[in-house]
Amino acid sequence: MADPAGLRLEVCSDPRLLGLIRGVVRSWMDAFDLVDEKRRHEVVLAVDEACSNAMRHAYGGRCDETVDLALGASDEWLEITVSDRGRPCPPECLRRELPRVTSADDLRPGGLGLGLMRQVFDEVRLCSGPEGGNCVVLRLRRGGKDGVDGEGRV
Amino acid sequence: MKVESEVKGDVIVIRVEGDVDLYSSPELRTAVLKAVPRASAGVEVDLGQVTYMDSSGVATLVEGLRSANEHEVRFTLSEPSESVMKVLELARLDSVFEVRRS
């Protein structure tokens, strides 16, 4: 039997498909009324970041590889897994947190994706993918995390 | 995404429309980094018609601001849409940029 509200996508690693992926994730949440409207945009953003990381970093911009998405929901959790078969993410990236930047002197472009995922989801787990590469598991407690400041962890 | 640059007095205005993501942000980056050294007073990035922005778009704006500081010109975001403000807040960068609303 299929997972309740389960959806699996196998997408080629071409950034032109990111808009389509965002549309699918958004429609999936709309169809099952999974999280409140305000949070849907944040979830779409975080999933987009995970896919972009796979395309840009794991595959180094190669467009003919595969990114897998698995979307699922229970009464309590929304869980989205993004996996690739590319270069493993260096360990120092896993520890990266978003700094509180108040001045332009502290600014560093890049390295924001994982921080954004952590701001949006209650749990962000990075592991090795089923066929090597990376697997990002994003879990959100439904009706959980409140707002954009990321302070409402449960 | 559509990007258009226009000289308005001593400011170069860059108008952005549509989705700014990993695919489209390099075009915005080119426009911003080309405008900064040519601007006599400032660069204004009009983000009112941006329907979506990801971290690569934010990184592009960060690069623009750093470059503008080096060239000693102003770097302003004008009329940022809700999606732009959301990603800047999530990235904790909303207080870093000068934002202009009419």
gemmi code that builds the backbone of each chain (N, CA, C; Angstrom):
import gemmi

chains = {
    "A": [
        ("MET", (0.846, -1.198, 0.000), (0.000, 0.000, 0.000), (0.883, 1.251, 0.000)),
        ("ALA", (0.475, 2.232, -0.756), (1.267, 3.479, -0.818), (1.122, 4.267, 0.484)),
        ("ASP", (2.141, 5.102, 0.770), (2.064, 5.977, 1.954), (0.891, 6.926, 1.785)),
        ("PRO", (0.247, 7.297, 2.895), (-0.796, 8.320, 2.782), (-0.165, 9.618, 2.264)),
        ("ALA", (-0.795, 10.245, 1.300), (-0.322, 11.509, 0.711), (1.077, 11.401, 0.123)),
        ("GLY", (1.507, 10.165, -0.208), (2.875, 9.964, -0.697), (3.045, 10.392, -2.139)),
        ("LEU", (4.192, 10.971, -2.437), (4.499, 11.384, -3.803), (6.000, 11.235, -4.021)),
        ("ARG", (6.361, 10.589, -5.111), (7.781, 10.445, -5.433), (8.072, 11.038, -6.798)),
        ("LEU", (9.202, 11.733, -6.879), (9.587, 12.366, -8.138), (11.040, 12.034, -8.430)),
        ("GLU", (11.312, 11.723, -9.678), (12.694, 11.540, -10.110), (12.925, 12.602, -11.168)),
        ("VAL", (13.823, 13.533, -10.864), (13.973, 14.710, -11.712), (15.413, 14.798, -12.197)),
        ("CYS", (15.632, 15.204, -13.416), (17.020, 15.363, -13.850), (17.567, 16.669, -13.266)),
        ("SER", (18.882, 16.709, -13.110), (19.514, 17.766, -12.297), (19.679, 19.073, -13.076)),
        ("ASP", (18.679, 19.439, -13.833), (18.729, 20.662, -14.637), (17.992, 21.776, -13.890)),
        ("PRO", (18.685, 22.877, -13.554), (18.044, 23.951, -12.761), (16.802, 24.555, -13.418)),
        ("ARG", (16.626, 24.323, -14.720), (15.403, 24.817, -15.358), (14.166, 24.110, -14.825)),
        ("LEU", (14.381, 22.957, -14.164), (13.234, 22.217, -13.625), (12.856, 22.668, -12.217)),
        ("LEU", (13.642, 23.578, -11.630), (13.361, 23.979, -10.241), (11.986, 24.632, -10.099)),
        ("GLY", (11.611, 25.437, -11.084), (10.297, 26.084, -11.033), (9.184, 25.046, -11.029)),
        ("LEU", (9.372, 24.005, -11.824), (8.384, 22.930, -11.895), (8.319, 22.178, -10.552)),
        ("ILE", (9.495, 21.903, -9.966), (9.525, 21.209, -8.668), (8.789, 22.047, -7.618)),
        ("ARG", (9.048, 23.360, -7.622), (8.367, 24.234, -6.644), (6.854, 24.158, -6.822)),
        ("GLY", (6.414, 24.156, -8.082), (4.977, 24.076, -8.363), (4.371, 22.774, -7.868)),
        ("VAL", (5.111, 21.665, -8.051), (4.600, 20.358, -7.624), (4.498, 20.312, -6.093)),
        ("VAL", (5.545, 20.792, -5.415), (5.545, 20.753, -3.939), (4.390, 21.604, -3.399)),
        ("ARG", (4.221, 22.759, -3.998), (3.132, 23.663, -3.575), (1.758, 22.994, -3.818)),
        ("SER", (1.566, 22.387, -5.005), (0.288, 21.742, -5.319), (0.024, 20.559, -4.391)),
        ("TRP", (1.093, 19.858, -4.050), (0.967, 18.704, -3.144), (0.450, 19.173, -1.771)),
        ("MET", (1.012, 20.256, -1.262), (0.550, 20.772, 0.045), (-0.875, 21.291, -0.064)),
        ("ASP", (-1.190, 21.942, -1.195), (-2.553, 22.453, -1.400), (-3.555, 21.294, -1.439)),
        ("ALA", (-3.189, 20.217, -2.174), (-4.127, 19.105, -2.375), (-4.512, 18.448, -1.051)),
        ("PHE", (-3.545, 18.334, -0.138), (-3.826, 17.643, 1.125), (-3.975, 18.618, 2.294)),
        ("ASP", (-3.965, 19.900, 1.995), (-4.106, 20.941, 3.016), (-3.151, 20.670, 4.188)),
        ("LEU", (-1.850, 20.559, 3.850), (-0.903, 20.012, 4.820), (-0.381, 21.004, 5.855)),
        ("VAL", (-0.067, 22.184, 5.451), (0.403, 23.190, 6.414), (-0.317, 24.493, 6.104)),
        ("ASP", (-0.271, 25.430, 7.045), (-1.025, 26.650, 6.779), (-0.369, 27.454, 5.648)),
        ("GLU", (-1.168, 28.300, 5.050), (-0.794, 29.028, 3.840), (0.550, 29.757, 3.992)),
        ("LYS", (0.727, 30.412, 5.144), (1.928, 31.202, 5.380), (3.202, 30.329, 5.292)),
        ("ARG", (3.062, 29.101, 5.799), (4.233, 28.217, 5.859), (4.527, 27.535, 4.526)),
        ("ARG", (3.522, 27.478, 3.642), (3.733, 26.745, 2.380), (4.872, 27.348, 1.575)),
        ("HIS", (4.930, 28.662, 1.545), (6.008, 29.312, 0.796), (7.373, 28.928, 1.387)),
        ("GLU", (7.453, 28.869, 2.722), (8.729, 28.531, 3.369), (9.145, 27.094, 3.070)),
        ("VAL", (8.152, 26.187, 3.068), (8.458, 24.785, 2.764), (8.958, 24.663, 1.321)),
        ("VAL", (8.275, 25.345, 0.396), (8.695, 25.332, -1.011), (10.135, 25.844, -1.124)),
        ("LEU", (10.439, 26.924, -0.430), (11.778, 27.503, -0.463), (12.824, 26.499, 0.030)),
        ("ALA", (12.542, 25.852, 1.156), (13.520, 24.927, 1.744), (13.754, 23.720, 0.826)),
        ("VAL", (12.697, 23.203, 0.207), (12.856, 22.063, -0.698), (13.642, 22.489, -1.939)),
        ("ASP", (13.341, 23.682, -2.424), (14.076, 24.246, -3.566), (15.569, 24.350, -3.244)),
        ("GLU", (15.882, 24.771, -2.011), (17.287, 24.888, -1.597), (17.974, 23.519, -1.591)),
        ("ALA", (17.247, 22.507, -1.104), (17.829, 21.155, -1.060), (18.105, 20.661, -2.482)),
        ("CYS", (17.170, 20.889, -3.392), (17.361, 20.458, -4.789), (18.484, 21.256, -5.446)),
        ("SER", (18.525, 22.564, -5.179), (19.588, 23.413, -5.745), (20.960, 22.952, -5.268)),
        ("ASN", (21.061, 22.598, -3.984), (22.341, 22.104, -3.449), (22.786, 20.843, -4.183)),
        ("ALA", (21.831, 19.945, -4.425), (22.161, 18.698, -5.139), (22.683, 19.034, -6.536)),
        ("MET", (21.987, 19.945, -7.231), (22.365, 20.280, -8.606), (23.708, 21.011, -8.659)),
        ("ARG", (23.859, 21.958, -7.756), (25.020, 22.833, -7.824), (26.263, 22.224, -7.191)),
        ("HIS", (26.080, 21.663, -5.979), (27.255, 21.189, -5.242), (27.520, 19.697, -5.482)),
        ("ALA", (26.501, 18.852, -5.273), (26.735, 17.410, -5.401), (27.085, 17.051, -6.844)),
        ("TYR", (26.380, 17.627, -7.803), (26.634, 17.304, -9.210), (27.500, 18.348, -9.906)),
        ("GLY", (27.920, 19.373, -9.186), (28.808, 20.389, -9.763), (28.259, 21.031, -11.026)),
        ("GLY", (26.926, 21.158, -11.117), (26.326, 21.820, -12.271), (26.024, 20.889, -13.447)),
        ("ARG", (26.360, 19.593, -13.308), (26.017, 18.650, -14.401), (24.502, 18.471, -14.435)),
        ("CYS", (23.928, 18.601, -15.623), (22.461, 18.623, -15.742), (21.854, 17.273, -16.094)),
        ("ASP", (22.698, 16.238, -16.259), (22.142, 14.960, -16.734), (22.161, 13.893, -15.647)),
        ("GLU", (22.156, 14.340, -14.385), (22.118, 13.398, -13.272), (20.703, 13.384, -12.696)),
        ("THR", (20.534, 12.662, -11.586), (19.169, 12.499, -11.072), (19.028, 13.005, -9.632)),
        ("VAL", (17.959, 13.732, -9.394), (17.599, 14.148, -8.031), (16.264, 13.468, -7.710)),
        ("ASP", (16.218, 12.800, -6.561), (14.992, 12.106, -6.157), (14.321, 12.840, -5.020)),
        ("LEU", (13.019, 12.995, -5.133), (12.256, 13.606, -4.045), (11.199, 12.612, -3.575)),
        ("ALA", (11.060, 12.511, -2.252), (9.972, 11.713, -1.690), (9.223, 12.600, -0.713)),
        ("LEU", (7.948, 12.777, -0.958), (7.132, 13.645, -0.111), (6.098, 12.788, 0.595)),
        ("GLY", (5.962, 12.987, 1.890), (4.984, 12.200, 2.630), (4.491, 12.979, 3.831)),
        ("ALA", (3.338, 12.577, 4.335), (2.783, 13.273, 5.498), (2.003, 12.306, 6.362)),
        ("SER", (2.106, 12.473, 7.673), (1.220, 11.767, 8.599), (0.424, 12.852, 9.312)),
        ("ASP", (-0.406, 12.449, 10.260), (-1.174, 13.464, 10.992), (-0.244, 14.444, 11.703)),
        ("GLU", (0.895, 13.933, 12.104), (1.789, 14.742, 12.934), (2.926, 15.406, 12.169)),
        ("TRP", (3.429, 14.713, 11.164), (4.640, 15.178, 10.494), (4.461, 15.332, 8.989)),
        ("LEU", (5.218, 16.255, 8.465), (5.407, 16.341, 7.020), (6.881, 15.991, 6.809)),
        ("GLU", (7.140, 15.074, 5.897), (8.528, 14.646, 5.708), (8.877, 14.666, 4.227)),
        ("ILE", (9.965, 15.344, 3.906), (10.405, 15.442, 2.513), (11.876, 15.032, 2.442)),
        ("THR", (12.160, 14.084, 1.566), (13.532, 13.619, 1.400), (14.023, 13.980, 0.002)),
        ("VAL", (15.209, 14.560, -0.048), (15.815, 14.908, -1.335), (17.143, 14.168, -1.413)),
        ("SER", (17.301, 13.301, -2.399), (18.570, 12.576, -2.481), (19.219, 12.675, -3.855)),
        ("ASP", (20.530, 12.525, -3.822), (21.300, 12.580, -5.069), (22.352, 11.481, -5.018)),
        ("ARG", (23.066, 11.309, -6.120), (24.133, 10.308, -6.170), (25.459, 10.989, -6.478)),
        ("GLY", (25.565, 12.239, -6.068), (26.755, 13.044, -6.403), (27.800, 13.045, -5.308)),
        ("ARG", (28.612, 14.103, -5.327), (29.723, 14.262, -4.383), (29.180, 14.499, -2.980)),
        ("PRO", (29.687, 13.772, -1.985), (29.176, 13.992, -0.625), (29.473, 15.403, -0.125)),
        ("CYS", (28.559, 15.923, 0.640), (28.679, 17.250, 1.224), (29.824, 17.245, 2.248)),
        ("PRO", (30.782, 18.209, 2.178), (31.880, 18.219, 3.157), (31.348, 18.416, 4.579)),
        ("PRO", (31.992, 17.713, 5.567), (31.471, 17.723, 6.942), (31.321, 19.126, 7.531)),
        ("GLU", (32.192, 20.078, 7.126), (32.086, 21.416, 7.738), (30.775, 22.114, 7.361)),
        ("CYS", (30.199, 21.729, 6.220), (28.915, 22.331, 5.809), (27.793, 21.942, 6.754)),
        ("LEU", (27.909, 20.735, 7.318), (26.822, 20.225, 8.145), (26.664, 21.030, 9.428)),
        ("ARG", (27.758, 21.629, 9.857), (27.704, 22.368, 11.124), (27.344, 23.831, 10.922)),
        ("ARG", (27.220, 24.236, 9.662), (27.050, 25.660, 9.389), (25.694, 26.185, 9.868)),
        ("GLU", (25.731, 27.234, 10.653), (24.502, 27.891, 11.105), (24.486, 29.290, 10.512)),
        ("LEU", (23.309, 29.859, 10.408), (23.225, 31.223, 9.881), (23.656, 32.210, 10.948)),
        ("PRO", (24.632, 33.050, 10.656), (25.008, 34.060, 11.634), (23.976, 35.182, 11.666)),
        ("ARG", (23.893, 35.877, 12.769), (23.036, 37.072, 12.816), (23.889, 38.227, 12.282)),
        ("VAL", (23.620, 38.637, 11.067), (24.439, 39.651, 10.411), (23.749, 41.003, 10.512)),
        ("THR", (24.468, 41.984, 10.989), (23.852, 43.309, 11.083), (24.589, 44.340, 10.248)),
        ("SER", (25.782, 43.994, 9.802), (26.548, 44.965, 9.034), (27.044, 44.329, 7.739)),
        ("ALA", (27.162, 45.162, 6.723), (27.593, 44.661, 5.416), (28.989, 44.054, 5.477)),
        ("ASP", (29.805, 44.473, 6.461), (31.164, 43.949, 6.564), (31.190, 42.457, 6.906)),
        ("ASP", (30.112, 41.992, 7.571), (30.073, 40.586, 7.992), (29.512, 39.676, 6.904)),
        ("LEU", (29.113, 40.266, 5.790), (28.394, 39.495, 4.786), (29.284, 38.540, 4.014)),
        ("ARG", (28.804, 37.352, 3.803), (29.461, 36.390, 2.922), (28.401, 35.854, 1.982)),
        ("PRO", (28.601, 36.006, 0.672), (27.605, 35.422, -0.223), (27.706, 33.903, -0.200)),
        ("GLY", (26.597, 33.225, -0.351), (26.616, 31.767, -0.425), (26.556, 31.097, 0.930)),
        ("GLY", (26.386, 29.778, 0.905), (26.325, 28.996, 2.139), (25.043, 29.185, 2.930)),
        ("LEU", (24.022, 29.725, 2.278), (22.787, 30.038, 2.996), (21.771, 28.900, 2.971)),
        ("GLY", (21.889, 28.037, 1.973), (20.826, 27.053, 1.708), (20.471, 26.183, 2.907)),
        ("LEU", (21.493, 25.570, 3.504), (21.244, 24.658, 4.625), (20.694, 25.424, 5.832)),
        ("GLY", (21.201, 26.636, 6.035), (20.700, 27.483, 7.124), (19.224, 27.784, 6.941)),
        ("LEU", (18.825, 28.065, 5.697), (17.408, 28.334, 5.430), (16.558, 27.097, 5.716)),
        ("MET", (17.067, 25.930, 5.308), (16.317, 24.685, 5.574), (16.094, 24.516, 7.075)),
        ("ARG", (17.155, 24.829, 7.850), (17.045, 24.670, 9.317), (16.080, 25.677, 9.919)),
        ("GLN", (15.965, 26.857, 9.285), (15.035, 27.861, 9.788), (13.581, 27.410, 9.602)),
        ("VAL", (13.344, 26.678, 8.525), (11.971, 26.333, 8.154), (11.517, 25.023, 8.797)),
        ("PHE", (12.384, 24.001, 8.792), (11.985, 22.670, 9.247), (12.418, 22.415, 10.694)),
        ("ASP", (11.644, 21.582, 11.385), (11.985, 21.238, 12.762), (13.217, 20.347, 12.803)),
        ("GLU", (13.324, 19.461, 11.826), (14.482, 18.565, 11.795), (15.078, 18.572, 10.393)),
        ("VAL", (16.396, 18.716, 10.313), (17.100, 18.620, 9.031), (18.220, 17.609, 9.243)),
        ("ARG", (18.117, 16.485, 8.561), (19.121, 15.437, 8.749), (19.830, 15.185, 7.427)),
        ("LEU", (21.135, 15.166, 7.466), (21.895, 14.855, 6.249), (22.567, 13.513, 6.419)),
        ("CYS", (22.386, 12.649, 5.443), (23.039, 11.356, 5.544), (23.501, 10.927, 4.158)),
        ("SER", (24.107, 9.751, 4.098), (24.507, 9.249, 2.787), (23.272, 8.754, 2.067)),
        ("GLY", (23.230, 8.986, 0.753), (22.091, 8.529, -0.032), (22.133, 7.025, -0.220)),
        ("PRO", (21.032, 6.427, -0.686), (20.958, 4.973, -0.861), (22.009, 4.448, -1.849)),
        ("GLU", (22.389, 5.275, -2.822), (23.410, 4.834, -3.788), (24.611, 5.774, -3.736)),
        ("GLY", (25.095, 6.076, -2.514), (26.149, 7.070, -2.347), (25.519, 8.446, -2.390)),
        ("GLY", (26.336, 9.485, -2.488), (25.783, 10.832, -2.565), (25.168, 11.277, -1.258)),
        ("ASN", (24.197, 12.148, -1.346), (23.628, 12.775, -0.152), (22.132, 12.540, -0.086)),
        ("CYS", (21.660, 12.561, 1.146), (20.231, 12.432, 1.358), (19.861, 13.458, 2.437)),
        ("VAL", (18.972, 14.360, 2.117), (18.541, 15.379, 3.076), (17.113, 15.044, 3.493)),
        ("VAL", (16.924, 14.840, 4.785), (15.581, 14.538, 5.277), (15.066, 15.761, 6.042)),
        ("LEU", (13.991, 16.324, 5.542), (13.399, 17.528, 6.137), (12.093, 17.123, 6.817)),
        ("ARG", (11.982, 17.407, 8.113), (10.759, 17.031, 8.835), (10.171, 18.241, 9.544)),
        ("LEU", (8.885, 18.386, 9.358), (8.175, 19.520, 9.958), (7.000, 18.986, 10.757)),
        ("ARG", (6.942, 19.386, 12.019), (5.803, 18.998, 12.836), (4.612, 19.825, 12.387)),
        ("ARG", (3.553, 19.181, 11.989), (2.414, 19.928, 11.445), (1.776, 20.760, 12.556)),
        ("GLY", (1.607, 22.037, 12.267), (1.113, 22.952, 13.299), (2.225, 23.342, 14.255)),
        ("GLY", (3.478, 22.957, 13.934), (4.641, 23.258, 14.785), (5.220, 24.623, 14.505)),
        ("LYS", (6.472, 24.591, 14.160), (7.313, 25.784, 13.987), (6.560, 27.050, 13.589)),
        ("ASP", (6.732, 28.083, 14.416), (5.896, 29.262, 14.218), (6.683, 30.474, 13.782)),
        ("GLY", (6.691, 30.709, 12.528), (7.245, 31.993, 12.096), (8.624, 31.897, 11.511)),
        ("VAL", (9.100, 33.036, 11.083), (10.290, 33.068, 10.254), (11.575, 33.194, 11.062)),
        ("ASP", (11.480, 33.395, 12.371), (12.727, 33.649, 13.095), (13.394, 32.363, 13.575)),
        ("GLY", (12.699, 31.235, 13.368), (13.333, 29.969, 13.690), (13.509, 29.724, 15.172)),
        ("GLU", (12.831, 30.510, 15.997), (13.005, 30.347, 17.446), (12.023, 29.322, 18.015)),
        ("GLY", (11.037, 28.933, 17.237), (9.958, 28.117, 17.796), (10.185, 26.624, 17.683)),
        ("ARG", (11.414, 26.169, 17.863), (11.670, 24.735, 17.733), (10.941, 23.945, 18.796)),
        ("VAL", (10.487, 22.762, 18.436), (9.802, 21.925, 19.425), (10.638, 20.696, 19.705)),
    ],
    "B": [
        ("MET", (12.486, 34.777, -15.567), (12.904, 36.033, -14.958), (13.300, 37.022, -16.049)),
        ("LYS", (12.996, 38.278, -15.814), (13.382, 39.331, -16.745), (14.160, 40.408, -15.968)),
        ("VAL", (15.259, 40.858, -16.538), (16.063, 41.903, -15.886), (16.251, 43.053, -16.873)),
        ("GLU", (15.958, 44.250, -16.435), (16.162, 45.429, -17.289), (16.887, 46.505, -16.504)),
        ("SER", (17.917, 47.099, -17.122), (18.649, 48.173, -16.441), (18.389, 49.496, -17.140)),
        ("GLU", (18.300, 50.541, -16.328), (18.006, 51.857, -16.895), (18.757, 52.915, -16.078)),
        ("VAL", (19.350, 53.880, -16.788), (20.042, 54.965, -16.081), (19.013, 56.049, -15.780)),
        ("LYS", (18.899, 56.397, -14.495), (17.927, 57.411, -14.082), (18.701, 58.451, -13.285)),
        ("GLY", (19.092, 59.531, -13.961), (19.942, 60.536, -13.292), (21.273, 59.912, -12.945)),
        ("ASP", (21.656, 59.980, -11.676), (22.947, 59.394, -11.299), (22.805, 57.992, -10.674)),
        ("VAL", (21.625, 57.409, -10.875), (21.381, 56.071, -10.318), (21.078, 55.094, -11.453)),
        ("ILE", (21.607, 53.874, -11.340), (21.222, 52.827, -12.299), (20.147, 51.971, -11.630)),
        ("VAL", (18.992, 51.906, -12.283), (17.876, 51.115, -11.739), (17.834, 49.775, -12.473)),
        ("ILE", (17.839, 48.687, -11.691), (17.730, 47.342, -12.277), (16.356, 46.790, -11.885)),
        ("ARG", (15.510, 46.575, -12.882), (14.161, 46.061, -12.611), (14.133, 44.555, -12.828)),
        ("VAL", (13.657, 43.835, -11.824), (13.639, 42.374, -11.898), (12.191, 41.897, -11.840)),
        ("GLU", (11.885, 40.949, -12.702), (10.527, 40.407, -12.745), (10.585, 38.890, -12.762)),
        ("GLY", (9.687, 38.241, -12.024), (9.591, 36.778, -12.090), (10.345, 36.073, -10.978)),
        ("ASP", (10.743, 34.823, -11.240), (11.395, 33.977, -10.236), (12.915, 34.112, -10.311)),
        ("VAL", (13.531, 34.392, -9.175), (14.997, 34.423, -9.107), (15.441, 33.157, -8.379)),
        ("ASP", (16.044, 32.228, -9.116), (16.481, 30.970, -8.507), (17.849, 30.569, -9.060)),
        ("LEU", (18.247, 29.335, -8.775), (19.582, 28.886, -9.189), (19.776, 29.039, -10.701)),
        ("TYR", (18.703, 28.838, -11.458), (18.818, 28.936, -12.912), (18.945, 30.386, -13.377)),
        ("SER", (18.141, 31.271, -12.787), (18.070, 32.638, -13.320), (18.996, 33.639, -12.632)),
        ("SER", (19.429, 33.354, -11.397), (20.192, 34.372, -10.666), (21.515, 34.787, -11.332)),
        ("PRO", (22.198, 33.905, -12.108), (23.428, 34.388, -12.758), (23.202, 35.607, -13.663)),
        ("GLU", (22.037, 35.678, -14.285), (21.733, 36.822, -15.161), (21.593, 38.106, -14.328)),
        ("LEU", (20.954, 37.976, -13.173), (20.832, 39.136, -12.280), (22.209, 39.545, -11.749)),
        ("ARG", (23.025, 38.539, -11.429), (24.379, 38.808, -10.909), (25.182, 39.609, -11.931)),
        ("THR", (25.104, 39.182, -13.191), (25.819, 39.903, -14.254), (25.361, 41.362, -14.317)),
        ("ALA", (24.035, 41.563, -14.288), (23.496, 42.928, -14.390), (23.951, 43.791, -13.208)),
        ("VAL", (23.915, 43.212, -12.001), (24.269, 43.976, -10.794), (25.765, 44.321, -10.800)),
        ("LEU", (26.599, 43.326, -11.091), (28.043, 43.561, -11.017), (28.543, 44.448, -12.158)),
        ("LYS", (27.759, 44.526, -13.236), (28.091, 45.427, -14.332), (27.671, 46.859, -13.970)),
        ("ALA", (26.550, 46.981, -13.278), (26.008, 48.311, -12.966), (26.853, 49.039, -11.914)),
        ("VAL", (27.292, 48.302, -10.883), (27.948, 48.964, -9.741), (29.133, 49.852, -10.148)),
        ("PRO", (30.110, 49.337, -10.934), (31.257, 50.213, -11.265), (30.892, 51.367, -12.178)),
        ("ARG", (29.744, 51.261, -12.863), (29.350, 52.325, -13.791), (28.487, 53.393, -13.135)),
        ("ALA", (27.962, 53.086, -11.962), (27.038, 54.026, -11.326), (27.821, 55.153, -10.669)),
        ("SER", (27.364, 56.396, -10.871), (28.091, 57.495, -10.225), (27.632, 57.678, -8.783)),
        ("ALA", (26.355, 57.433, -8.501), (25.886, 57.624, -7.124), (25.335, 56.348, -6.498)),
        ("GLY", (24.614, 55.552, -7.283), (24.027, 54.374, -6.657), (23.381, 53.414, -7.628)),
        ("VAL", (23.093, 52.227, -7.091), (22.360, 51.208, -7.847), (21.101, 50.886, -7.041)),
        ("GLU", (19.973, 50.892, -7.748), (18.716, 50.549, -7.091), (18.163, 49.300, -7.759)),
        ("VAL", (17.918, 48.254, -6.967), (17.365, 47.027, -7.533), (15.875, 46.993, -7.187)),
        ("ASP", (15.056, 47.102, -8.231), (13.608, 47.129, -8.043), (13.089, 45.692, -8.011)),
        ("LEU", (12.616, 45.276, -6.824), (12.220, 43.879, -6.626), (10.709, 43.732, -6.452)),
        ("GLY", (9.976, 44.752, -6.895), (8.514, 44.750, -6.713), (7.803, 43.659, -7.476)),
        ("GLN", (8.375, 43.224, -8.597), (7.709, 42.215, -9.434), (8.368, 40.840, -9.311)),
        ("VAL", (9.111, 40.644, -8.223), (9.757, 39.344, -8.038), (8.766, 38.393, -7.355)),
        ("THR", (8.476, 37.283, -8.032), (7.471, 36.345, -7.527), (8.079, 35.286, -6.610)),
        ("TYR", (9.396, 35.095, -6.708), (10.065, 34.099, -5.879), (11.545, 34.428, -5.840)),
        ("MET", (12.181, 34.250, -4.669), (13.637, 34.405, -4.603), (14.212, 33.347, -3.669)),
        ("ASP", (15.291, 32.698, -4.094), (15.947, 31.689, -3.259), (17.277, 32.246, -2.734)),
        ("SER", (18.079, 31.378, -2.112), (19.320, 31.863, -1.499), (20.343, 32.310, -2.548)),
        ("SER", (20.242, 31.807, -3.777), (21.195, 32.272, -4.791), (20.874, 33.721, -5.176)),
        ("GLY", (19.593, 34.085, -5.118), (19.197, 35.479, -5.334), (19.695, 36.360, -4.201)),
        ("VAL", (19.562, 35.860, -2.969), (20.044, 36.611, -1.805), (21.556, 36.796, -1.897)),
        ("ALA", (22.258, 35.715, -2.278), (23.721, 35.798, -2.403), (24.113, 36.835, -3.459)),
        ("THR", (23.319, 36.926, -4.512), (23.573, 37.923, -5.562), (23.437, 39.342, -5.003)),
        ("LEU", (22.404, 39.558, -4.187), (22.217, 40.884, -3.589), (23.355, 41.200, -2.609)),
        ("VAL", (23.795, 40.187, -1.872), (24.913, 40.368, -0.942), (26.178, 40.772, -1.711)),
        ("GLU", (26.419, 40.086, -2.808), (27.586, 40.429, -3.637), (27.481, 41.848, -4.166)),
        ("GLY", (26.274, 42.240, -4.587), (26.038, 43.593, -5.091), (26.330, 44.637, -4.027)),
        ("LEU", (25.855, 44.376, -2.808), (26.073, 45.317, -1.710), (27.557, 45.446, -1.377)),
        ("ARG", (28.242, 44.313, -1.342), (29.689, 44.355, -1.048), (30.445, 45.121, -2.122)),
        ("SER", (30.079, 44.856, -3.367), (30.745, 45.545, -4.472), (30.452, 47.048, -4.418)),
        ("ALA", (29.199, 47.409, -4.110), (28.826, 48.826, -4.015), (29.615, 49.516, -2.897)),
        ("ASN", (29.788, 48.818, -1.771), (30.577, 49.398, -0.675), (32.016, 49.654, -1.111)),
        ("GLU", (32.558, 48.712, -1.864), (33.936, 48.881, -2.357), (34.039, 50.071, -3.311)),
        ("HIS", (33.004, 50.247, -4.128), (33.015, 51.346, -5.099), (32.446, 52.644, -4.516)),
        ("GLU", (32.071, 52.579, -3.255), (31.518, 53.745, -2.553), (30.306, 54.344, -3.268)),
        ("VAL", (29.408, 53.455, -3.674), (28.118, 53.922, -4.192), (27.005, 53.281, -3.336)),
        ("ARG", (25.833, 53.887, -3.372), (24.716, 53.347, -2.585), (24.130, 52.124, -3.276)),
        ("PHE", (23.614, 51.210, -2.473), (22.967, 50.022, -3.025), (21.628, 49.881, -2.312)),
        ("THR", (20.556, 50.028, -3.079), (19.223, 50.065, -2.463), (18.327, 49.007, -3.084)),
        ("LEU", (17.504, 48.400, -2.247), (16.464, 47.502, -2.760), (15.162, 48.294, -2.716)),
        ("SER", (14.450, 48.352, -3.852), (13.210, 49.114, -3.796), (12.008, 48.214, -3.964)),
        ("GLU", (10.958, 48.536, -3.238), (9.663, 47.851, -3.274), (9.781, 46.328, -3.193)),
        ("PRO", (10.594, 45.771, -2.286), (10.739, 44.310, -2.282), (9.391, 43.619, -2.058)),
        ("SER", (9.116, 42.615, -2.868), (7.852, 41.888, -2.743), (7.872, 41.042, -1.473)),
        ("GLU", (6.725, 40.462, -1.160), (6.602, 39.659, 0.052), (7.570, 38.467, 0.034)),
        ("SER", (7.709, 37.819, -1.142), (8.621, 36.659, -1.208), (10.058, 37.068, -0.969)),
        ("VAL", (10.423, 38.262, -1.431), (11.794, 38.731, -1.222), (12.021, 39.000, 0.266)),
        ("MET", (11.072, 39.687, 0.904), (11.233, 40.003, 2.328), (11.302, 38.718, 3.153)),
        ("LYS", (10.477, 37.730, 2.766), (10.456, 36.465, 3.511), (11.828, 35.790, 3.494)),
        ("VAL", (12.445, 35.699, 2.310), (13.731, 34.988, 2.248), (14.832, 35.804, 2.935)),
        ("LEU", (14.747, 37.140, 2.865), (15.740, 37.969, 3.570), (15.606, 37.800, 5.079)),
        ("GLU", (14.352, 37.701, 5.563), (14.135, 37.497, 7.005), (14.652, 36.134, 7.437)),
        ("LEU", (14.330, 35.110, 6.640), (14.792, 33.757, 6.979), (16.318, 33.677, 6.975)),
        ("ALA", (16.941, 34.418, 6.060), (18.413, 34.418, 5.982), (19.016, 35.388, 7.006)),
        ("ARG", (18.145, 36.046, 7.766), (18.547, 37.020, 8.795), (19.342, 38.188, 8.196)),
        ("LEU", (18.950, 38.585, 7.008), (19.672, 39.666, 6.334), (18.777, 40.871, 6.069)),
        ("ASP", (17.571, 40.852, 6.649), (16.616, 41.920, 6.341), (17.064, 43.283, 6.844)),
        ("SER", (17.917, 43.298, 7.887), (18.320, 44.605, 8.414), (19.610, 45.127, 7.763)),
        ("VAL", (20.179, 44.324, 6.874), (21.473, 44.688, 6.286), (21.312, 45.622, 5.084)),
        ("PHE", (20.208, 45.432, 4.364), (20.017, 46.191, 3.131), (19.234, 47.479, 3.389)),
        ("GLU", (19.559, 48.495, 2.588), (18.758, 49.707, 2.609), (17.556, 49.445, 1.702)),
        ("VAL", (16.367, 49.586, 2.280), (15.144, 49.274, 1.536), (14.346, 50.550, 1.327)),
        ("ARG", (13.904, 50.768, 0.097), (13.127, 51.969, -0.222), (11.715, 51.559, -0.638)),
        ("ARG", (10.747, 52.165, 0.030), (9.340, 51.944, -0.373), (8.710, 53.300, -0.610)),
        ("SER", (7.919, 53.392, -1.701), (7.345, 54.711, -1.993), (6.090, 54.941, -1.144)),
    ],
}
model = gemmi.Model(1)
for chain_id, residues in chains.items():
    chain = gemmi.Chain(chain_id)
    for i, (resn, *xyz) in enumerate(residues, 1):
        res = gemmi.Residue()
        res.name, res.seqid = resn, gemmi.SeqId(i, " ")
        for name, pos in zip(("N", "CA", "C"), xyz):
            atom = gemmi.Atom()
            atom.name, atom.element = name, gemmi.Element(name[0])
            atom.pos, atom.b_iso = gemmi.Position(*pos), 0.0
            res.add_atom(atom)
        chain.add_residue(res)
    model.add_chain(chain)
structure = gemmi.Structure()
structure.add_model(model)
structure.setup_entities()
